[in-house]
Amino acid sequence: MKHITRSFFGLCLFGVLVILIFHQIDLRQKYTQPSLKALFVHNTEVFVKEYTVKPETYSCPSNISSTRVEDILCLEKRTFLKNFKNPCWYEPSGKSQSSSSSVQNKTLRCLPYFHIFGVCKTGTTDLFFRLIHHPQILPNAGVQRKETWFWSWRRYGEQSSGYTKMTLKQFSRMFDAQKIGETKMSIKDGTQYSDLITGHGDPMDFWDHKHWRDIHQNDPYANVPKVMTPHLVKHVLPNIKLILLLREPAERLYSHYYHGGYGRTPEEFHHDVIAGIQRLNECVERNSYWGCLYGHNLTSTLPLPLSASLYYIHLQEWMSVFRRDQIFIFRNEDYRKDKKYSLLKLFEFLEVGM
């Protein structure tokens, strides 16, 4: 076990750097202050600095092959219904293209209100199952009623039957619009309002961007992408609530290694950690971390999922696109210590009853 611990050394140094940047606190206070409440940083500036979210404009290439992935950024933005808490809209039923405002001729469609977007092997499955016990929160029709695999995998044909590329319309059908639509209450002015919400937990979305060259607005010959998953999500769901659960980076990697089938023994893990860190360090001597992970595709080609533990790199991408108050960030260690408090803070963030 001592050999394994030594192999973690380089990774842990990076992990400590991430945590220091992430927390922005004096180490002398770390073990003397009860910091559990402060760790729920969805509406504070305690740990993560505020990033400026810059509006982006994107080109829409013409003559796109039908075999390529759907061009999300060139889809028309939806106007969501005001009498639904969840983002929902009506579309014509079947072949009917009537412009009539009658709801009878239309089908209700919904997209997720919240997204647990990271990270793998931090406890996101346990968290999601606890969230959907809330009477206002619905699961989806994906894997374990939690994972849709849409943004990082299925829209590119990965993990899809026959490598079929999933569309946004197909993604929307994974959420129970019928249940959301039939459960309404009257508010003070007599208006019917649905306060049910739905969401998904796809923890690979935080870090797995290996298909970035298939996004139409990116140059496939470039070393780094201009557009990534957060840009696509923002275009479709500008007000989505994002939940990020982190875990000590080396422990997370150890769990991910075995769960993902990268190896079977501690000896294999020890060997692959050393090889992975060495390859990453050699690449970073000549390139940036972004250039190594994306341009050289080390996210996919390293012998273990090291990239998923490089939190700071991926978090910058998401925080450059979404407002800070849209992202709820907390740690697995504190979630395990006090699940009740964690869930209460999450319900507050999601603005559901407690």
SVG drawing of the C-alpha trace seen along z (x, -y; Angstrom):
<svg xmlns="http://www.w3.org/2000/svg" viewBox="-59 -39 68 47">
<polyline fill="none" stroke="black" stroke-width="0.4" points="0.0,0.0 3.0,-2.3 4.0,-2.0 0.5,-3.0 0.6,-5.9 3.8,-7.1 2.3,-6.8 -0.4,-9.2 2.1,-11.9 2.2,-13.8 -1.6,-13.6 -2.2,-14.7 0.0,-17.7 -2.2,-18.8 -5.2,-17.9 -4.0,-20.1 -3.5,-23.0 -7.0,-22.5 -8.4,-22.5 -6.5,-25.6 -7.6,-27.5 -11.1,-26.2 -11.4,-27.1 -9.2,-30.2 -8.8,-29.8 -5.9,-29.9 -4.7,-26.3 -4.4,-27.2 -8.1,-27.7 -9.0,-24.4 -8.9,-22.3 -10.0,-24.9 -13.2,-26.3 -16.5,-24.4 -16.7,-25.0 -19.5,-22.6 -22.0,-25.4 -19.5,-27.5 -18.8,-24.6 -22.2,-25.1 -21.0,-27.9 -23.9,-28.3 -24.4,-31.9 -21.1,-33.0 -17.7,-34.2 -15.9,-32.3 -14.0,-29.8 -14.3,-30.2 -13.7,-33.6 -16.3,-35.1 -15.8,-34.5 -17.2,-37.0 -19.7,-35.3 -19.3,-36.7 -22.1,-36.5 -21.1,-34.5 -22.2,-34.5 -21.9,-31.5 -21.8,-30.8 -24.2,-28.3 -22.4,-26.3 -24.5,-25.5 -24.7,-22.3 -24.2,-20.1 -24.2,-16.4 -27.2,-14.6 -24.8,-12.0 -23.2,-14.6 -24.3,-15.4 -27.2,-17.9 -26.1,-21.5 -27.3,-22.5 -26.2,-26.1 -28.2,-26.7 -31.5,-25.4 -34.1,-28.0 -34.2,-28.8 -37.4,-27.7 -39.7,-30.1 -40.7,-28.1 -44.2,-28.3 -44.6,-30.7 -47.1,-28.5 -44.5,-25.7 -41.6,-25.8 -39.8,-23.2 -38.8,-24.3 -41.6,-23.1 -43.4,-24.1 -46.2,-22.9 -45.5,-21.6 -48.1,-20.5 -49.3,-16.9 -48.6,-14.4 -48.9,-15.8 -50.8,-18.8 -49.0,-22.1 -51.9,-24.3 -51.0,-27.6 -54.0,-27.5 -53.4,-28.3 -55.6,-25.4 -53.7,-23.1 -55.8,-20.2 -53.9,-20.1 -50.5,-20.2 -48.2,-17.9 -46.3,-19.1 -42.6,-18.6 -40.1,-19.3 -36.3,-19.5 -34.5,-19.2 -34.7,-21.9 -31.4,-20.7 -28.4,-18.7 -25.9,-16.9 -23.0,-17.3 -20.1,-15.8 -18.1,-14.1 -17.9,-10.3 -17.5,-8.2 -18.3,-11.0 -21.7,-9.7 -23.9,-11.3 -26.1,-8.2 -26.9,-8.2 -27.5,-11.9 -29.9,-11.7 -31.9,-8.9 -32.3,-10.9 -33.4,-14.0 -36.1,-12.2 -37.7,-11.2 -38.8,-14.8 -42.5,-15.1 -41.7,-17.9 -38.8,-16.2 -39.2,-13.6 -36.7,-11.1 -36.2,-10.5 -36.4,-7.5 -32.6,-7.0 -30.2,-4.5 -31.2,-3.9 -33.8,-6.7 -30.9,-9.1 -28.5,-9.1 -29.4,-10.1 -25.8,-10.0 -27.0,-12.7 -24.6,-15.6 -21.3,-13.8 -22.0,-10.5 -25.3,-9.6 -25.7,-12.8 -22.4,-11.7 -23.5,-8.1 -21.5,-6.7 -23.3,-4.3 -26.3,-4.3 -27.9,-1.4 -26.4,-1.1 -24.4,-4.2 -27.5,-6.3 -27.0,-9.9 -29.6,-11.1 -31.3,-14.4 -32.4,-17.1 -36.1,-16.1 -35.3,-12.5 -33.6,-13.8 -36.7,-15.8 -38.8,-12.6 -36.8,-11.2 -38.5,-13.5 -42.1,-12.9 -43.9,-15.9 -47.3,-14.2 -46.8,-13.9 -45.6,-17.5 -48.6,-18.7 -51.3,-16.9 -50.1,-18.0 -51.1,-21.6 -52.2,-23.8 -54.0,-27.2 -52.0,-30.2 -53.4,-33.4 -54.8,-34.8 -56.4,-31.6 -53.9,-30.6 -53.0,-27.0 -49.3,-26.4 -47.1,-23.2 -44.4,-23.2 -42.9,-19.8 -39.4,-19.6 -37.3,-17.0 -33.6,-16.5 -30.7,-14.2 -27.4,-13.1 -24.7,-12.6 -21.4,-13.1 -19.3,-12.5 -20.5,-15.8 -18.1,-17.8 -15.0,-16.4 -15.5,-14.1 -15.2,-16.4 -13.5,-14.0 -16.1,-14.6 -15.4,-18.3 -14.2,-18.1 -17.7,-17.0 -19.3,-20.3 -19.9,-22.3 -18.5,-25.6 -15.1,-24.1 -12.2,-23.8 -11.4,-20.0 -7.8,-20.8 -7.3,-23.1 -5.5,-22.1 -8.2,-23.4 -12.0,-23.8 -13.9,-27.1 -17.2,-25.4 -17.7,-22.7 -20.6,-21.0 -21.4,-24.0 -21.9,-26.2 -24.4,-23.8 -26.3,-23.4 -26.5,-27.1 -28.0,-27.6 -30.8,-25.2 -31.3,-25.8 -29.9,-29.2 -31.3,-29.1 -30.6,-25.4 -29.4,-24.7 -26.1,-22.8 -25.0,-20.6 -21.3,-19.5 -20.2,-16.9 -16.5,-16.7 -14.3,-14.1 -10.6,-14.0 -9.0,-13.6 -6.8,-10.6 -9.6,-8.6 -12.0,-9.5 -9.5,-8.2 -8.9,-4.9 -12.7,-4.2 -13.1,-5.2 -10.2,-3.0 -11.8,0.2 -15.4,-0.7 -14.5,-1.6 -12.6,1.6 -9.2,0.0 -7.5,2.6 -8.1,5.2 -5.2,5.2 -3.5,2.6 -0.3,3.4 -1.9,2.5 -3.3,-0.7 0.1,-1.6 1.7,-1.1 -1.0,-3.0 -0.9,-6.0 2.8,-6.4 2.5,-6.0 -0.4,-8.4 1.2,-11.1 4.4,-10.7 2.6,-11.1 0.7,-14.1 3.8,-15.8 5.7,-15.2 2.9,-16.7 2.6,-19.7 6.2,-20.5 5.4,-21.3 1.7,-22.3 -0.9,-23.7 -3.1,-21.3 -6.0,-22.2 -3.9,-21.4 -2.9,-18.0 -6.4,-17.0 -8.2,-18.2 -5.7,-18.6 -3.7,-15.5 -6.8,-13.7 -5.3,-12.5 -8.8,-12.4 -9.3,-9.2 -5.8,-7.8 -4.3,-7.7 -4.4,-4.3 -6.7,-5.6 -9.3,-8.4 -6.9,-11.0 -8.5,-13.8 -11.7,-13.5 -9.8,-14.4 -8.3,-17.7 -11.2,-19.7 -9.8,-23.2 -9.4,-22.8 -12.9,-21.7 -14.5,-23.9 -13.1,-27.0 -14.9,-26.0 -18.3,-25.7 -17.8,-28.9 -16.9,-30.9 -20.4,-30.1 -22.8,-29.9 -23.4,-32.5 -21.9,-31.5 -25.3,-31.4 -26.4,-28.6 -23.8,-26.2 -24.0,-24.4 -20.6,-23.0 -19.9,-20.7 -17.8,-17.8 -18.5,-14.1 -16.7,-14.2 -19.2,-16.7 -22.2,-15.1 -21.4,-11.8 -20.9,-13.6 -24.2,-15.3 -26.6,-14.2 -29.6,-15.9 -28.0,-19.3 -26.6,-18.8 -30.1,-17.9 -31.7,-20.9 -29.2,-23.2 -29.8,-21.6 -33.6,-21.9 -33.1,-25.6 -30.9,-25.9 -33.5,-24.2 -36.3,-26.3 -38.5,-23.4 -40.5,-23.0 -38.7,-21.8"/>
</svg>
